[in-house]
Protein backbone atom coordinates (compact mmCIF):
# COMPACT_ATOMS: atom_id res chain seq x y z
CA UNK A 1 0.00 0.00 0.00
CA UNK A 2 1.07 3.55 -0.65
CA UNK A 3 2.41 5.62 2.19
CA UNK A 4 0.65 8.63 3.58
CA UNK A 5 1.57 12.09 2.35
CA UNK A 6 0.59 15.07 4.48
CA UNK A 7 0.41 18.64 3.28
CA UNK A 8 -0.26 21.20 6.00
CA UNK A 9 -1.55 24.67 5.18
CA UNK A 10 -3.19 27.47 7.11
CA UNK A 11 -6.12 29.54 5.88
CA UNK A 12 -8.02 32.12 7.91
CA UNK A 13 -7.21 30.62 11.30
CA UNK A 14 -7.78 27.01 10.27
CA UNK A 15 -5.01 24.44 9.83
CA UNK A 16 -5.74 22.07 6.97
CA UNK A 17 -4.16 18.64 6.85
CA UNK A 18 -4.47 17.42 3.26
CA UNK A 19 -3.88 13.67 3.41
CA UNK A 20 -3.05 11.52 0.39
CA UNK A 21 -2.61 7.74 0.32
CA UNK A 22 -3.18 5.24 3.12
CA UNK A 23 -3.82 6.09 6.74
CA UNK A 24 -2.62 2.81 8.16
CA UNK A 25 -0.46 1.14 10.79
CA UNK A 26 3.29 1.66 11.02
CA UNK A 27 3.46 4.61 8.67
CA UNK A 28 0.40 6.76 8.20
CA UNK A 29 -0.74 6.77 11.78
CA UNK A 30 2.72 7.63 13.11
CA UNK A 31 3.29 10.38 10.54
CA UNK A 32 -0.10 11.92 11.29
CA UNK A 33 0.55 11.76 15.04
CA UNK A 34 3.87 13.58 14.67
CA UNK A 35 2.58 16.26 12.28
CA UNK A 36 -0.42 16.88 14.52
CA UNK A 37 1.77 17.11 17.64
CA UNK A 38 3.97 19.71 15.95
CA UNK A 39 0.96 21.78 14.86
CA UNK A 40 -0.46 21.74 18.39
CA UNK A 41 2.92 22.80 19.82
CA UNK A 42 2.96 25.68 17.34
CA UNK A 43 -0.36 26.88 18.71
CA UNK A 44 -2.77 25.61 16.06
CA UNK A 45 -6.19 24.82 17.53
CA UNK A 46 -8.67 24.61 14.63
CA UNK A 47 -8.12 21.70 12.27
CA UNK A 48 -9.76 20.32 9.14
CA UNK A 49 -8.47 16.98 7.86
CA UNK A 50 -9.12 16.69 4.14
CA UNK A 51 -9.55 13.00 3.36
CA UNK A 52 -10.51 13.38 -0.31
CA UNK A 53 -7.31 11.64 -1.44
CA UNK A 54 -7.19 8.95 1.26
CA UNK A 55 -7.89 5.61 -0.37
CA UNK A 56 -7.52 3.33 2.67
CA UNK A 57 -7.91 3.61 6.44
CA UNK A 58 -7.28 0.73 8.83
CA UNK A 59 -7.94 0.40 12.57
CA UNK A 60 -4.68 2.17 13.44
CA UNK A 61 -5.66 5.07 11.21
CA UNK A 62 -9.10 5.27 12.80
CA UNK A 63 -7.46 5.21 16.22
CA UNK A 64 -5.18 8.07 15.26
CA UNK A 65 -8.11 10.19 14.02
CA UNK A 66 -9.78 9.66 17.42
CA UNK A 67 -6.53 10.49 19.22
CA UNK A 68 -6.16 13.72 17.22
CA UNK A 69 -9.70 14.72 18.15
CA UNK A 70 -9.00 13.99 21.82
CA UNK A 71 -5.73 15.95 21.83
CA UNK A 72 -7.21 19.00 20.14
CA UNK A 73 -10.18 19.06 22.54
CA UNK A 74 -7.72 18.91 25.47
CA UNK A 75 -6.10 22.05 24.02
CA UNK A 76 -9.42 23.87 23.65
CA UNK A 77 -9.65 23.42 19.89
CA UNK A 78 -11.72 21.53 17.36
CA UNK A 79 -11.26 19.08 14.48
CA UNK A 80 -13.45 18.19 11.51
CA UNK A 81 -13.08 15.73 8.66
CA UNK A 82 -13.58 16.87 5.08
CA UNK A 83 -14.68 14.98 1.97
CA UNK A 84 -13.91 11.35 2.83
CA UNK A 85 -14.23 9.01 -0.13
CA UNK A 86 -17.32 6.76 -0.07
CA UNK A 87 -15.46 3.71 1.31
CA UNK A 88 -13.83 5.76 4.04
CA UNK A 89 -17.11 7.51 4.87
CA UNK A 90 -18.85 4.12 5.10
CA UNK A 91 -16.15 2.82 7.44
CA UNK A 92 -16.49 5.90 9.65
CA UNK A 93 -20.24 5.35 9.77
CA UNK A 94 -19.96 1.58 10.44
CA UNK A 95 -17.78 2.12 13.50
CA UNK A 96 -19.94 5.08 14.56
CA UNK A 97 -17.16 7.64 14.34
CA UNK A 98 -19.53 9.97 12.51
CA UNK A 99 -21.12 10.38 15.95
CA UNK A 100 -17.92 11.90 17.41
CA UNK A 101 -16.10 13.34 14.40
CA UNK A 102 -17.78 16.03 12.34
CA UNK A 103 -17.75 15.03 8.66
CA UNK A 104 -18.30 17.72 6.03
CA UNK A 105 -18.40 17.94 2.25
CA UNK A 106 -17.96 21.71 2.06
CA UNK A 107 -14.66 23.39 3.00
CA UNK A 108 -16.32 26.59 4.18
CA UNK A 109 -18.80 24.74 6.35
CA UNK A 110 -16.02 22.65 7.94
CA UNK A 111 -13.93 25.77 8.58
CA UNK A 112 -16.82 27.62 10.20
CA UNK A 113 -17.63 24.60 12.37
CA UNK A 114 -14.13 24.29 13.80
CA UNK A 115 -13.75 28.03 14.33
CA UNK A 116 -17.04 28.09 16.23
CA UNK A 117 -16.16 24.97 18.23
CA UNK A 118 -19.12 22.99 16.93
CA UNK A 119 -17.64 20.41 14.54
CA UNK A 120 -18.92 17.46 16.55
CA UNK A 121 -22.44 16.39 15.51
DRENTORKOL-3810 file (N, C-alpha, C; in nm, 4 decimals):
REM DRENTORKOL-3810
@n.u->0.0829; n.v->-0.1178; n.w->0.0000; ca.u->0.0000; ca.v->0.0000; ca.w->0.0000; c.u->0.0875; c.v->0.1243; c.w->0.0000
@n.u->0.0335; n.v->0.2291; n.w->-0.0571; ca.u->0.1068; ca.v->0.3550; ca.w->-0.0648; c.u->0.1183; c.v->0.4178; c.w->0.0739
@n.u->0.2234; n.v->0.4931; n.w->0.0922; ca.u->0.2406; ca.v->0.5622; ca.w->0.2192; c.u->0.1521; c.v->0.6857; c.w->0.2236
@n.u->0.1462; n.v->0.7445; n.w->0.3386; ca.u->0.0647; ca.v->0.8634; ca.w->0.3578; c.u->0.1489; c.v->0.9878; c.w->0.3339
@n.u->0.0966; n.v->1.0781; n.w->0.2535; ca.u->0.1572; ca.v->1.2093; ca.w->0.2354; c.u->0.0691; c.v->1.3096; c.w->0.3068
@n.u->0.1327; n.v->1.4059; n.w->0.3728; ca.u->0.0588; ca.v->1.5071; ca.w->0.4482; c.u->0.1061; c.v->1.6446; c.w->0.4055
@n.u->0.0125; n.v->1.7237; n.w->0.3602; ca.u->0.0409; ca.v->1.8640; ca.w->0.3284; c.u->-0.0351; c.v->1.9475; c.w->0.4299
@n.u->0.0358; n.v->2.0353; n.w->0.4986; ca.u->-0.0257; ca.v->2.1205; ca.w->0.6002; c.u->-0.0277; c.v->2.2630; c.w->0.5478
@n.u->-0.1442; n.v->2.3263; n.w->0.5577; ca.u->-0.1554; ca.v->2.4670; ca.w->0.5183; c.u->-0.2519; c.v->2.5370; c.w->0.6128
@n.u->-0.2317; n.v->2.6664; n.w->0.6262; ca.u->-0.3186; ca.v->2.7475; ca.w->0.7113; c.u->-0.3984; c.v->2.8435; c.w->0.6252
@n.u->-0.5254; n.v->2.8605; n.w->0.6594; ca.u->-0.6118; ca.v->2.9539; ca.w->0.5885; c.u->-0.7127; c.v->3.0121; c.w->0.6867
@n.u->-0.7043; n.v->3.1412; n.w->0.7089; ca.u->-0.8023; ca.v->3.2123; ca.w->0.7908; c.u->-0.8226; c.v->3.1506; c.w->0.9287
@n.u->-0.7132; n.v->3.1145; n.w->0.9943; ca.u->-0.7212; ca.v->3.0623; ca.w->1.1296; c.u->-0.7482; c.v->2.9136; c.w->1.1416
@n.u->-0.7540; n.v->2.8461; n.w->1.0273; ca.u->-0.7782; ca.v->2.7013; ca.w->1.0265; c.u->-0.6556; c.v->2.6322; c.w->0.9680
@n.u->-0.6126; n.v->2.5249; n.w->1.0337; ca.u->-0.5014; ca.v->2.4442; ca.w->0.9828; c.u->-0.5595; c.v->2.3253; c.w->0.9092
@n.u->-0.5265; n.v->2.3165; n.w->0.7812; ca.u->-0.5738; ca.v->2.2069; ca.w->0.6969; c.u->-0.4648; c.v->2.1027; c.w->0.6850
@n.u->-0.5024; n.v->1.9784; n.w->0.7103; ca.u->-0.4159; ca.v->1.8642; ca.w->0.6846; c.u->-0.4728; c.v->1.7965; c.w->0.5605
@n.u->-0.4033; n.v->1.8064; n.w->0.4496; ca.u->-0.4472; ca.v->1.7419; ca.w->0.3260; c.u->-0.3732; c.v->1.6091; c.w->0.3151
@n.u->-0.4465; n.v->1.5005; n.w->0.3358; ca.u->-0.3881; ca.v->1.3667; ca.w->0.3408; c.u->-0.4062; c.v->1.2976; c.w->0.2068
@n.u->-0.3014; n.v->1.2276; n.w->0.1635; ca.u->-0.3049; ca.v->1.1522; ca.w->0.0388; c.u->-0.2441; c.v->1.0151; c.w->0.0630
@n.u->-0.3133; n.v->0.9097; n.w->0.0197; ca.u->-0.2607; ca.v->0.7735; ca.w->0.0315; c.u->-0.3351; c.v->0.6922; c.w->0.1343
@n.u->-0.2593; n.v->0.6173; n.w->0.2146; ca.u->-0.3182; ca.v->0.5242; ca.w->0.3119; c.u->-0.2895; c.v->0.5707; c.w->0.4538
@n.u->-0.3943; n.v->0.5784; n.w->0.5315; ca.u->-0.3815; ca.v->0.6094; ca.w->0.6736; c.u->-0.3875; c.v->0.4760; c.w->0.7461
@n.u->-0.2677; n.v->0.4177; n.w->0.7648; ca.u->-0.2621; ca.v->0.2814; ca.w->0.8162; c.u->-0.1449; c.v->0.2632; c.w->0.9123
@n.u->-0.1431; n.v->0.1476; n.w->0.9771; ca.u->-0.0460; ca.v->0.1139; ca.w->1.0793; c.u->0.0979; c.v->0.1232; c.w->1.0277
@n.u->0.1842; n.v->0.1672; n.w->1.1195; ca.u->0.3288; ca.v->0.1661; ca.w->1.1018; c.u->0.3813; c.v->0.2708; c.w->1.0055
@n.u->0.2968; n.v->0.3512; n.w->0.9486; ca.u->0.3457; ca.v->0.4613; ca.w->0.8670; c.u->0.2508; c.v->0.5787; c.w->0.8801
@n.u->0.1346; n.v->0.5652; n.w->0.8233; ca.u->0.0400; ca.v->0.6755; ca.w->0.8197; c.u->-0.0006; c.v->0.7251; c.w->0.9555
@n.u->-0.0303; n.v->0.6331; n.w->1.0463; ca.u->-0.0745; ca.v->0.6765; ca.w->1.1779; c.u->0.0369; c.v->0.7479; c.w->1.2530
@n.u->0.1600; n.v->0.7006; n.w->1.2416; ca.u->0.2724; ca.v->0.7633; ca.w->1.3110; c.u->0.3061; c.v->0.8997; c.w->1.2514
@n.u->0.3015; n.v->0.9095; n.w->1.1202; ca.u->0.3287; ca.v->1.0378; ca.w->1.0538; c.u->0.2233; c.v->1.1413; c.w->1.0908
@n.u->0.0962; n.v->1.0998; n.w->1.0920; ca.u->-0.0103; ca.v->1.1917; ca.w->1.1293; c.u->0.0063; c.v->1.2350; c.w->1.2746
@n.u->0.0361; n.v->1.1433; n.w->1.3624; ca.u->0.0549; ca.v->1.1761; ca.w->1.5042; c.u->0.1635; c.v->1.2818; c.w->1.5214
@n.u->0.2754; n.v->1.2642; n.w->1.4542; ca.u->0.3873; ca.v->1.3583; ca.w->1.4674; c.u->0.3528; c.v->1.4955; c.w->1.4088
@n.u->0.2956; n.v->1.4982; n.w->1.2905; ca.u->0.2585; ca.v->1.6264; ca.w->1.2284; c.u->0.1559; c.v->1.7005; c.w->1.3143
@n.u->0.0612; n.v->1.6267; n.w->1.3691; ca.u->-0.0422; ca.v->1.6880; ca.w->1.4522; c.u->0.0179; c.v->1.7417; c.w->1.5812
@n.u->0.1095; n.v->1.6664; n.w->1.6415; ca.u->0.1768; ca.v->1.7107; ca.w->1.7635; c.u->0.2504; c.v->1.8426; c.w->1.7385
@n.u->0.3226; n.v->1.8500; n.w->1.6288; ca.u->0.3974; ca.v->1.9712; ca.w->1.5948; c.u->0.3025; c.v->2.0900; c.w->1.5778
@n.u->0.1927; n.v->2.0688; n.w->1.5073; ca.u->0.0965; ca.v->2.1777; ca.w->1.4857; c.u->0.0383; c.v->2.2269; c.w->1.6183
@n.u->0.0050; n.v->2.1344; n.w->1.7083; ca.u->-0.0459; ca.v->2.1745; ca.w->1.8393; c.u->0.0591; c.v->2.2533; c.w->1.9172
@n.u->0.1840; n.v->2.2085; n.w->1.9117; ca.u->0.2919; ca.v->2.2797; ca.w->1.9816; c.u->0.3126; c.v->2.4196; c.w->1.9257
@n.u->0.2826; n.v->2.4372; n.w->1.7970; ca.u->0.2964; ca.v->2.5679; ca.w->1.7335; c.u->0.1765; c.v->2.6581; c.w->1.7602
@n.u->0.0778; n.v->2.6071; n.w->1.8332; ca.u->-0.0362; ca.v->2.6880; ca.w->1.8715; c.u->-0.1598; c.v->2.6729; c.w->1.7858
@n.u->-0.1578; n.v->2.5845; n.w->1.6886; ca.u->-0.2769; ca.v->2.5613; ca.w->1.6057; c.u->-0.3844; c.v->2.4958; c.w->1.6915
@n.u->-0.5090; n.v->2.5369; n.w->1.6723; ca.u->-0.6186; ca.v->2.4821; ca.w->1.7527; c.u->-0.7416; c.v->2.4445; c.w->1.6712
@n.u->-0.7495; n.v->2.4881; n.w->1.5473; ca.u->-0.8667; ca.v->2.4615; ca.w->1.4628; c.u->-0.8201; c.v->2.3847; c.w->1.3401
@n.u->-0.8634; n.v->2.2592; n.w->1.3301; ca.u->-0.8122; ca.v->2.1696; ca.w->1.2270; c.u->-0.9230; c.v->2.1141; c.w->1.1382
@n.u->-0.8921; n.v->2.1041; n.w->1.0097; ca.u->-0.9756; ca.v->2.0318; ca.w->0.9141; c.u->-0.8846; c.v->1.9308; c.w->0.8452
@n.u->-0.9220; n.v->1.8026; n.w->0.8538; ca.u->-0.8468; ca.v->1.6979; ca.w->0.7856; c.u->-0.9194; c.v->1.6620; c.w->0.6567
@n.u->-0.8554; n.v->1.6966; n.w->0.5462; ca.u->-0.9125; ca.v->1.6692; ca.w->0.4138; c.u->-0.8754; c.v->1.5264; c.w->0.3748
@n.u->-0.9761; n.v->1.4413; n.w->0.3661; ca.u->-0.9554; ca.v->1.2995; ca.w->0.3363; c.u->-0.9902; c.v->1.2634; c.w->0.1921
@n.u->-1.0060; n.v->1.3629; n.w->0.1064; ca.u->-1.0508; ca.v->1.3381; ca.w->-0.0310; c.u->-0.9557; c.v->1.2458; c.w->-0.1082
@n.u->-0.8284; n.v->1.2463; n.w->-0.0729; ca.u->-0.7311; ca.v->1.1645; ca.w->-0.1445; c.u->-0.6819; c.v->1.0445; c.w->-0.0628
@n.u->-0.7523; n.v->1.0130; n.w->0.0440; ca.u->-0.7186; ca.v->0.8952; ca.w->0.1257; c.u->-0.7967; c.v->0.7768; c.w->0.0704
@n.u->-0.7225; n.v->0.6756; n.w->0.0252; ca.u->-0.7895; ca.v->0.5607; ca.w->-0.0366; c.u->-0.8034; c.v->0.4401; c.w->0.0559
@n.u->-0.7414; n.v->0.4457; n.w->0.1749; ca.u->-0.7518; ca.v->0.3333; ca.w->0.2674; c.u->-0.7275; c.v->0.3827; c.w->0.4094
@n.u->-0.8100; n.v->0.3347; n.w->0.5020; ca.u->-0.7914; ca.v->0.3612; ca.w->0.6444; c.u->-0.8100; c.v->0.2290; c.w->0.7176
@n.u->-0.7126; n.v->0.1945; n.w->0.8031; ca.u->-0.7281; ca.v->0.0731; ca.w->0.8831; c.u->-0.7563; c.v->0.1117; c.w->1.0286
@n.u->-0.7591; n.v->0.0135; n.w->1.1168; ca.u->-0.7940; ca.v->0.0401; ca.w->1.2567; c.u->-0.6938; c.v->0.1345; c.w->1.3234
@n.u->-0.5677; n.v->0.1257; n.w->1.2873; ca.u->-0.4681; ca.v->0.2171; ca.w->1.3441; c.u->-0.4942; c.v->0.3601; c.w->1.2973
@n.u->-0.5321; n.v->0.3746; n.w->1.1725; ca.u->-0.5660; ca.v->0.5065; ca.w->1.1205; c.u->-0.6887; c.v->0.5644; c.w->1.1881
@n.u->-0.7908; n.v->0.4811; n.w->1.2085; ca.u->-0.9097; ca.v->0.5265; ca.w->1.2803; c.u->-0.8732; c.v->0.5694; c.w->1.4225
@n.u->-0.7900; n.v->0.4890; n.w->1.4866; ca.u->-0.7459; ca.v->0.5215; ca.w->1.6215; c.u->-0.6726; c.v->0.6534; c.w->1.6274
@n.u->-0.5929; n.v->0.6812; n.w->1.5263; ca.u->-0.5181; ca.v->0.8071; ca.w->1.5257; c.u->-0.6103; c.v->0.9263; c.w->1.5019
@n.u->-0.7137; n.v->0.9104; n.w->1.4204; ca.u->-0.8113; ca.v->1.0186; ca.w->1.4021; c.u->-0.8794; c.v->1.0507; c.w->1.5354
@n.u->-0.9156; n.v->0.9466; n.w->1.6103; ca.u->-0.9782; ca.v->0.9661; ca.w->1.7416; c.u->-0.8794; c.v->1.0336; c.w->1.8374
@n.u->-0.7538; n.v->0.9898; n.w->1.8349; ca.u->-0.6528; ca.v->1.0485; ca.w->1.9225; c.u->-0.6304; c.v->1.1962; c.w->1.8897
@n.u->-0.6310; n.v->1.2307; n.w->1.7615; ca.u->-0.6155; ca.v->1.3716; ca.w->1.7215; c.u->-0.7313; c.v->1.4541; c.w->1.7759
@n.u->-0.8519; n.v->1.4020; n.w->1.7629; ca.u->-0.9697; ca.v->1.4725; ca.w->1.8145; c.u->-0.9567; c.v->1.4939; c.w->1.9653
@n.u->-0.9152; n.v->1.3897; n.w->2.0365; ca.u->-0.9002; ca.v->1.3986; ca.w->2.1819; c.u->-0.7947; c.v->1.5032; c.w->2.2197
@n.u->-0.6803; n.v->1.5000; n.w->2.1518; ca.u->-0.5730; ca.v->1.5945; ca.w->2.1830; c.u->-0.6150; c.v->1.7385; c.w->2.1560
@n.u->-0.6834; n.v->1.7618; n.w->2.0452; ca.u->-0.7214; ca.v->1.9002; ca.w->2.0135; c.u->-0.8268; c.v->1.9502; c.w->2.1116
@n.u->-0.9184; n.v->1.8643; n.w->2.1545; ca.u->-1.0175; ca.v->1.9056; ca.w->2.2539; c.u->-0.9495; c.v->1.9394; c.w->2.3866
@n.u->-0.8467; n.v->1.8627; n.w->2.4241; ca.u->-0.7720; ca.v->1.8907; ca.w->2.5468; c.u->-0.7020; c.v->2.0258; c.w->2.5417
@n.u->-0.6752; n.v->2.0748; n.w->2.4206; ca.u->-0.6100; ca.v->2.2050; ca.w->2.4020; c.u->-0.7112; c.v->2.3156; c.w->2.3707
@n.u->-0.8396; n.v->2.2868; n.w->2.3862; ca.u->-0.9419; ca.v->2.3870; ca.w->2.3652; c.u->-0.9745; c.v->2.4152; c.w->2.2197
@n.u->-0.9407; n.v->2.3216; n.w->2.1321; ca.u->-0.9651; ca.v->2.3416; ca.w->1.9894; c.u->-1.0719; c.v->2.2494; c.w->1.9351
@n.u->-1.0709; n.v->2.2348; n.w->1.8026; ca.u->-1.1721; ca.v->2.1531; ca.w->1.7358; c.u->-1.1131; c.v->2.0936; c.w->1.6085
@n.u->-1.1708; n.v->1.9811; n.w->1.5667; ca.u->-1.1263; ca.v->1.9077; ca.w->1.4485; c.u->-1.2473; c.v->1.8602; c.w->1.3705
@n.u->-1.2399; n.v->1.8715; n.w->1.2386; ca.u->-1.3445; ca.v->1.8189; ca.w->1.1509; c.u->-1.2788; c.v->1.7424; c.w->1.0371
@n.u->-1.3530; n.v->1.6478; n.w->0.9819; ca.u->-1.3076; ca.v->1.5728; ca.w->0.8660; c.u->-1.3776; c.v->1.6282; c.w->0.7424
@n.u->-1.3053; n.v->1.6298; n.w->0.6312; ca.u->-1.3579; ca.v->1.6871; ca.w->0.5081; c.u->-1.3497; c.v->1.5868; c.w->0.3943
@n.u->-1.4563; n.v->1.5725; n.w->0.3232; ca.u->-1.4681; ca.v->1.4982; ca.w->0.1971; c.u->-1.4092; c.v->1.3568; c.w->0.1960
@n.u->-1.4419; n.v->1.2727; n.w->0.2923; ca.u->-1.3909; ca.v->1.1353; ca.w->0.2830; c.u->-1.4518; c.v->1.0646; c.w->0.1613
@n.u->-1.3729; n.v->0.9806; n.w->0.0990; ca.u->-1.4235; ca.v->0.9005; ca.w->-0.0129; c.u->-1.5334; c.v->0.8080; c.w->0.0374
@n.u->-1.6189; n.v->0.7597; n.w->-0.0512; ca.u->-1.7318; ca.v->0.6757; ca.w->-0.0073; c.u->-1.6926; c.v->0.5580; c.w->0.0812
@n.u->-1.5859; n.v->0.4861; n.w->0.0477; ca.u->-1.5463; ca.v->0.3713; ca.w->0.1306; c.u->-1.5018; c.v->0.4145; c.w->0.2694
@n.u->-1.4288; n.v->0.5253; n.w->0.2752; ca.u->-1.3825; ca.v->0.5755; ca.w->0.4044; c.u->-1.5015; c.v->0.6278; c.w->0.4845
@n.u->-1.5912; n.v->0.6999; n.w->0.4199; ca.u->-1.7111; ca.v->0.7508; ca.w->0.4872; c.u->-1.7939; c.v->0.6348; c.w->0.5432
@n.u->-1.8089; n.v->0.5290; n.w->0.4646; ca.u->-1.8850; ca.v->0.4124; ca.w->0.5102; c.u->-1.8193; c.v->0.3482; c.w->0.6316
@n.u->-1.6871; n.v->0.3371; n.w->0.6300; ca.u->-1.6148; ca.v->0.2818; ca.w->0.7443; c.u->-1.6358; c.v->0.3691; c.w->0.8681
@n.u->-1.6253; n.v->0.4997; n.w->0.8530; ca.u->-1.6487; ca.v->0.5905; ca.w->0.9653; c.u->-1.7888; c.v->0.5714; c.w->1.0221
@n.u->-1.8861; n.v->0.5549; n.w->0.9343; ca.u->-2.0242; ca.v->0.5353; ca.w->0.9768; c.u->-2.0410; c.v->0.3989; c.w->1.0458
@n.u->-1.9803; n.v->0.2933; n.w->0.9881; ca.u->-1.9955; ca.v->0.1582; ca.w->1.0440; c.u->-1.9434; c.v->0.1485; c.w->1.1865
@n.u->-1.8344; n.v->0.2180; n.w->1.2150; ca.u->-1.7781; ca.v->0.2120; ca.w->1.3502; c.u->-1.8261; c.v->0.3291; c.w->1.4363
@n.u->-1.9248; n.v->0.3999; n.w->1.3856; ca.u->-1.9942; ca.v->0.5080; ca.w->1.4561; c.u->-1.9061; c.v->0.6280; c.w->1.4873
@n.u->-1.7999; n.v->0.6476; n.w->1.4118; ca.u->-1.7157; ca.v->0.7644; ca.w->1.4343; c.u->-1.7796; c.v->0.8922; c.w->1.3813
@n.u->-1.8804; n.v->0.8776; n.w->1.2958; ca.u->-1.9525; ca.v->0.9968; ca.w->1.2512; c.u->-2.0296; c.v->1.0593; c.w->1.3672
@n.u->-2.0465; n.v->0.9846; n.w->1.4766; ca.u->-2.1122; ca.v->1.0379; ca.w->1.5955; c.u->-2.0190; c.v->1.1272; c.w->1.6777
@n.u->-1.8877; n.v->1.1120; n.w->1.6613; ca.u->-1.7923; ca.v->1.1897; ca.w->1.7408; c.u->-1.7013; c.v->1.2792; c.w->1.6578
@n.u->-1.6916; n.v->1.2513; n.w->1.5288; ca.u->-1.6100; ca.v->1.3338; ca.w->1.4397; c.u->-1.7016; c.v->1.4016; c.w->1.3383
@n.u->-1.6980; n.v->1.5319; n.w->1.3326; ca.u->-1.7778; ca.v->1.6028; ca.w->1.2338; c.u->-1.7252; c.v->1.5739; c.w->1.0946
@n.u->-1.8132; n.v->1.5353; n.w->1.0035; ca.u->-1.7750; ca.v->1.5027; ca.w->0.8661; c.u->-1.8488; c.v->1.5988; c.w->0.7737
@n.u->-1.7746; n.v->1.6687; n.w->0.6900; ca.u->-1.8296; ca.v->1.7724; ca.w->0.6034; c.u->-1.7886; c.v->1.7501; c.w->0.4584
@n.u->-1.8716; n.v->1.7979; n.w->0.3684; ca.u->-1.8404; ca.v->1.7943; ca.w->0.2254; c.u->-1.7963; c.v->1.9307; c.w->0.1736
@n.u->-1.8253; n.v->2.0346; n.w->0.2486; ca.u->-1.7959; ca.v->2.1712; ca.w->0.2064; c.u->-1.6843; c.v->2.2307; c.w->0.2928
@n.u->-1.5805; n.v->2.2829; n.w->0.2286; ca.u->-1.4660; ca.v->2.3387; ca.w->0.3004; c.u->-1.5062; c.v->2.4545; c.w->0.3901
@n.u->-1.5886; n.v->2.5444; n.w->0.3389; ca.u->-1.6317; ca.v->2.6590; ca.w->0.4177; c.u->-1.7110; c.v->2.6188; c.w->0.5403
@n.u->-1.7990; n.v->2.5219; n.w->0.5234; ca.u->-1.8796; ca.v->2.4740; ca.w->0.6353; c.u->-1.7915; c.v->2.4095; c.w->0.7423
@n.u->-1.6941; n.v->2.3283; n.w->0.6991; ca.u->-1.6023; ca.v->2.2648; ca.w->0.7939; c.u->-1.5202; c.v->2.3700; c.w->0.8678
@n.u->-1.4718; n.v->2.4702; n.w->0.7961; ca.u->-1.3931; ca.v->2.5774; ca.w->0.8585; c.u->-1.4743; c.v->2.6528; c.w->0.9616
@n.u->-1.5957; n.v->2.6901; n.w->0.9257; ca.u->-1.6818; ca.v->2.7623; ca.w->1.0200; c.u->-1.7098; c.v->2.6775; c.w->1.1443
@n.u->-1.7328; n.v->2.5489; n.w->1.1240; ca.u->-1.7633; ca.v->2.4599; ca.w->1.2370; c.u->-1.6472; c.v->2.4533; c.w->1.3359
@n.u->-1.5254; n.v->2.4391; n.w->1.2870; ca.u->-1.4127; ca.v->2.4294; ca.w->1.3803; c.u->-1.3836; c.v->2.5631; c.w->1.4466
@n.u->-1.3992; n.v->2.6722; n.w->1.3736; ca.u->-1.3753; ca.v->2.8033; ca.w->1.4329; c.u->-1.4779; c.v->2.8364; c.w->1.5411
@n.u->-1.5994; n.v->2.7859; n.w->1.5246; ca.u->-1.7043; ca.v->2.8094; ca.w->1.6228; c.u->-1.7101; c.v->2.7016; c.w->1.7312
@n.u->-1.6206; n.v->2.6023; n.w->1.7219; ca.u->-1.6156; ca.v->2.4971; ca.w->1.8234; c.u->-1.7353; c.v->2.4037; c.w->1.8209
@n.u->-1.7920; n.v->2.3823; n.w->1.7027; ca.u->-1.9118; ca.v->2.2986; ca.w->1.6932; c.u->-1.9010; c.v->2.1946; c.w->1.5811
@n.u->-1.7820; n.v->2.1388; n.w->1.5622; ca.u->-1.7644; ca.v->2.0410; ca.w->1.4539; c.u->-1.8221; c.v->1.9050; c.w->1.4886
@n.u->-1.8364; n.v->1.8744; n.w->1.6150; ca.u->-1.8924; ca.v->1.7457; ca.w->1.6546; c.u->-2.0429; c.v->1.7477; c.w->1.6385
@n.u->-2.0983; n.v->1.6429; n.w->1.5739; ca.u->-2.2439; ca.v->1.6394; ca.w->1.5513; c.u->-2.3237; c.v->1.6434; c.w->1.6808
END
